[in-house]
Amino acid sequence: MFEMPSRRRIYLMRHGEAAYVSADGVVTDNPTQVPLTATGRQQAETQGRVLADIAFDRAVCSGLPRTVETAGLVLAQSNHPVPRLEQVPQLEEIHGMKGERQWPPQSGQSVAEVIADIANPWAHGAKPNATFLGGEPFRDFDARVAAEWENLIADEHWQSLLLVLHGGVNRTLFNHMIGLDWRGDLCIEQDNCCINIIDVDDTEPRRYLIRGVNITAYNLSKDGIVLTNMEATAKRVADTLSSL
C-alpha cells in the first residue's frame, strides 16, 4: 500500500521591477524605500493571475515596500480568501553601506569601478569577510536569512505558503537548500517577479523538491532578458552619464 507523503508547498517570488534609478538616471540613495515601477506592477498582476487558483494559508514578505506592493498585487488576483500579509524584516535584502550614498563614487573609486560594483555586487561574496557594497558581510546575511527560513519551515500550520522576497535572499535560500556556498561562476538567477515552486517533505532528514525556478509568465521564453537586474541598473546609470 502506497503511503502519501506529508508535503507542503512554497511559492517563492522575487518582487517586481523596482525604481532604483529615476527617469533622469539618478541612483536612489535609499534602496530600502523604492516602490515598484509601472512595469513592476504589471508583472505582479500577471504573476498573480497565474497563482489565482492557489489557496494560500500563509503569506510572508520582507516588509520593504517593493515586496509589500508585489505581494499585495499577487494576492489581489486570488480566487480564494487570502491570509494576512506578514512582514518579516529578517528576510530583507542584503544591506549595502549605511548612512552613505553609493552614488556618486566615493573618493579613490572611479566611475567605471562603481558601475562595475553596481552591475555585479555579488562578485566577491565567496571571499572571507566579504561585504555587500561596503555594508553587510555576506556570512552575516546568509546566517540571518537561513535562520528565518528554518523558523518558517518549523511552523507546520501552513500547507501553501506565498513568500515574496528579493533576488539575493532567494539565491541564498536556494544555496541553503542545495548546500552551496557563494560562487563567482554560478548563479541561480532571479528575474523580476519570478516564481519558484518548492515542496517541503516533513521527513527526517527534511527533503526539498524544487519543482520550478525563475518562472516569468509575462515572458516565459525569456526573450530579450539578457542582462541581470543589477546589470540593467548599471547600464541605465552608464547611459545617463554618457549623455551628459
N, C-alpha and C positions, 0 to 999 in steps of 0.2 A: 504494500500500500504506500503510495507516494504521500509524503508529508509536506504540505505547503510551507515555504519558508516564512519567517517573521521578517518582513521587509518594509521599509519606508522610503519615500521619495523626496528628493530635494530638487527644486528648480532654482539653480544658482544663476543670477543675472549680473551683468555689469550695467551701470547707469547709462542712459543715453548721452548723445553728444552734448558736451558742456562748453560754456562760453569762457574758456581760459584766455582767449585772445579777443580783444574788442575789434570792431569793424575797421578801426584805423591801425590795427596791428600791435596794440599795446598789450603786453602780457599782464594779467591780473597780479596784484601784489597780495591777494588774499584768496588762494585757491580753495580754501575751505568753504567759501560762501558763494561760489559761482553757481548760477542756475543752468537749466538746460537751454539749448538753443531751440529755435523753431523746428529744426530738423530733429533734434533730440526728442522733442515732444511727439513728433510724428512716429519716430522709431518706437517709442514706448507704447503708443497706442496700437501700432501694428503688432508688436510682440504680445501685447495684452490680448489681442483678438485670437492669437494662436493658442493662448492659455485659457481662453474664456470658459472652457468646459471643465477645467480643473477645480476641484473643490478644496481650496486651501483651508487648513485649520490652524495655521500659524503663518505670520508674515513678519519678516525682520529686515531692517535696513540699518545702515551705519549711523543715520541721523544727519549726515551732511546733506545740504539742500538738494544736490543732484540725485541722491539716492531716494530721498523722501518723495521728490517730484516724480521720479521714474516709477517707484513702487505704487504711488497713488494712481497714476495713469494706467498702469497694468491692471491693478485691482478694479478700476472703474469699468473695465471691459468684461468683468466676470459675470457669468450666468448664475452664480451661486451667492449666498450670503458670504460676506468677506470678513476675516478676522481683523481685530485692531492692529494697526501697523506699529510694531515695536521698533524703538531706536536704540541701538547698541553701540556706543562710542568706541568700544574696544575693537570694532571692526572697521574703523575709519581707515582711509588710505594712508600709506606711509607718509610721514611728515617731513617736509623739507625744512630748511633753515628758518627758525622762528625769529620774528622781530626784524627781519631784513628782507628787502626785495631781492628776488632772483634776477631782476632786470631793472635798470641797465647793469652791465657787468661790474663786479667789484674790482678794486684796484689789483693790478697784476694779472688779470684774466682778460684775454682778448675776446672780441665779439664772436669769432669763429669757435672758440673754446666753449663759450656759454651756449651757443646754438647746438654744438655737439652734445653738451650735457642735457639740454632740453630734449634732443632727439632720442637719446638713449641713456636715461638716468640710472638704468639698472645694470649698466655695463660692468660696474665694479662690485656688484653685490656678492660675488663669490670670495672676495678678498677679506682676510681677517680684519675686523674692526671697521669695515667699510660703512659709510653713511650715505643716505639719500640726499643729494644736493646739499651736503653740509649739515644735514639735520639728523633725523632718527637713524641710529645704527640698524642695519638690516637684521642682525641677530635679535635685537630687541623687538623689532617689527614682527619677525617670524614667531617669537615667543608669545606675544600678546594675541596675535591672530589665532594661532594654534590652540591656545588655552580657551579662548571663547568658542572656537569650533567644537572642542570637546564638551563644553558646557551645553551647547545646542544639541549635540548628539546624545548626551546623557539624559536629556529630557525625553522620556518615552511617551509623552501625552499627545504628540502630533503624529500624523500619518503622511501629510503632504505639506511641505514647507516651502514658502517663497522667500528667497534670500537675495536681496538686491544690494550689491556691494560695489567694489572697484576693481580695476584691472590688476593692480599689484596684489590686492588682497586675494582675488580669485586665483591668481597664479600661485601664491603662497599656499592656499588651501589645496590645490592640486598637488603641489610638491609634497605637502604633508601627507596626503592620502597615498601617493605613489611611492614616497620615500626618497624624493630627490632633493638635492641641495641646489642653491642658486648656481646657474652656469651661464657663461657668456655665449655658448654656442647652441643653446636650446631654449626655446620659449614657447609656452602654451599661450598663444595669442588670444586676446580678449577684445573683439571689436565692440564698437558702441552698442550697448543694449543687448548684447548677445545672451542667449540662453544656454546653460549647461544642465544636463539631466544626470543626476547621481542617485543610485539606490543604495540604501544602507541596510545591511543584514545585521540583525541583532543577535549575533553569534559571538562565541569566544574562540579564537580572536575575531574581532569585528572584521567584516569584509565590505569593501566598497565596489559597486558595479557602476562604471562610468559609461552611460548609455548615449550621451550626446555632448559635444563640446563646441562652443563658439558658433551656435546656430543663429543666423540672422535672417528671419523670414522676409525682411524688407529687401534682401539681396542674397538669396540662397547660394548663387553661384560665386559670390564674392567678386563679381565682375567690377573692375575698376578700383577695388580695395587693394591697393598695393602697399601703401605706407601704413605703419603703425599709427596709433592715435598721437603719440608723442612726436613722431616724425612729422606728421601733418601740422602739428602746432609749431614745431621748429621751422618748417617750410614757410608758414604764414609770417613768422617773425622775419625770416631772412628775406622774403619777397618784399615786405614792407620797408625794410632797411635799404634794399637795393633801389627802391623807387624814390627815396629821399634825395 
